[in-house]
Amino acid sequence: MAGIKDVAQAAGVSIATVSRALSGRGSVSAAAQEAVQRAAAELGYVVSSSASGLASGRTRNIGVLVPVINHWFYACVLEGISSRLMDEGYDTTLYQLTQDRAQREKVFSDFLLRQRVDAVIAVNVELADEEVQALLAVDKPLVGVGGPLPGVPTLHVNDESISALATGHLISLGHERIGFIGGNAETDVDFMIPTHRRAGYEQALEQAGLPIDESLIVSADFSMTQGYAVAKQLLGNPASRPTAVFAASDEMAVGAILAARDLGLQLPRDLSVIGVDNHDLAELFGLTTVEQRPHEQGQLAVAMLLRAIRGEEPAQAHELGHRLIVRSSTTRPAQ
């Protein structure tokens, strides 16, 4: 197997030049860079990440913390993170961080605080102040996605504004009885996204002079299965049925569409439905939604983190935009 000395000899440069050219650290002329890369490719030389880590004190590995793994939103954020990190020559290590104190202590003490990762991205995970300070104390830069972390660069969307926009769209069409499928107690943790989305829904109703009817508000776990189950009950009684439903995620909105179809309702003539996310299934179901671009959130988080790793001017907290995408699932209520 070819070594760094072989590459240096084939390229006609010093070992130090090979190291700088392949690591991306230090100044190398364009000619030397090309010669080293050509020699490395011809010899099949691959940089040893362990040796590089020993020399630089870096592992080129980024830890990513998420509360759950099997949700579309987190999968999209992770895809954005991992693709951008791969382009930059970094590995990704995923940690599912729950509310269990013993598990959290193990993640921090056994993995994050040792030399296994260079930096950390926390996705919708609310870290305690001591957890944040423990990472910063050992020079592990941290970026947050999904909510504010004091003293940490973060990316977030305004969940109240998103919900107000979705609800306002239904109100603008003339709907007055608008059901809401929100999160439950299990999902209302770490930045309390379900609470904020309900607040935006209620805010839009109040601004329009419409009453908040608790009988039109149901809870689920952001999944299609539970969205279907609670929508079936919400829509089952024709005397109290809403003319429109706002679901706090597209997966729950699709569940509501399926429930409506099973009840013999035609969309959007009998019921309008709107969600949040712009899920891959949204276009297939003609679902009107508010897009928040999780893949882009992941990529932007990596860009912010790389600035910190490279010692550049740190990025500040940044609120990401969102937009309404109108499809065929919403229209004016039947007269």
Helices and strands as residue ranges (DSSP letters): H 4-11, H 15-23, H 30-43, H 49-56, E 61-66, H 72-87, E 91-96, H 101-106, I 107-112, E 119-123, H 129-137, E 142-145, E 154-156, H 159-172, E 178-183, H 193-207, G 214-216, E 217-220, H 224-236, E 244-247, H 250-262, E 272-277, E 288-291, H 294-309, E 318-319, E 323-325
